[in-house]
Amino acid sequence: MAKIKITQIKSVIDRSERQKKTIEALGLKRINHSVEVEATASIIGMVRKVNHLVAIETI
């Protein structure tokens, strides 16, 4: 599997609780925080749900 780098670019303030928990489940803690994860189907699904809050790069 390929690795992807996910960076939070927008705040979760005034977002639904579901989106906040998705960001937390991805391992993101604050704006401009990045994590590198394997591009599994579950990770891709989570990223799609919060794609307006994050930036994605393939590694």
N, C-alpha and C positions, 0 to 999 in steps of 0.2 A: 504494500500500500504506500501511497505517496504521503508526504507530510505537508501540512499546511500551517501557516502562521496566521493567527487570528489576533487582531488588534482592536480594542474597544475605542471608538472614535466619538461616541456621543454618550451623554449621561443617561442613567436609568430613572432619574427623577421624573415623576409624572408618567411613568410607564406602568403597564399592568403587572400584577404580581407574578404572572406566568413568565413574562419577558425578563423580569428581575431574576427569577430562579434559573432561567435558561442561561443567562449571562454568568451567573454564579456557578452553574454546572459545567460551563465551558472553562472555568478556572480564571475568569477575568475579575479583577477587583476594582479598577478605577480607569479613568480615561487615559489613553496612551499606554495601557498595560497590554503586553503581548504574551501569547502562549503558543507553543509549537505542539501540535497533536497529529496523530495519524488520521488520515481522511477516510474514516469508516462511514458507513451509511447512517448511523445514529448521529455522529458529529455533523455530517453534512445537513441532516434534517434540522438539527438545532440551529445551525448557522443560517439556514433559510428563514427560520422563524424570527431571527433578530438581525437580518442582513442590513437593515437601515441603521443599526447601532454599531456595526463592526466593519472592518476592512479585512479582506482575505488575500493572502499571497501564497502561491505554491512554492515549495522548497525543493 
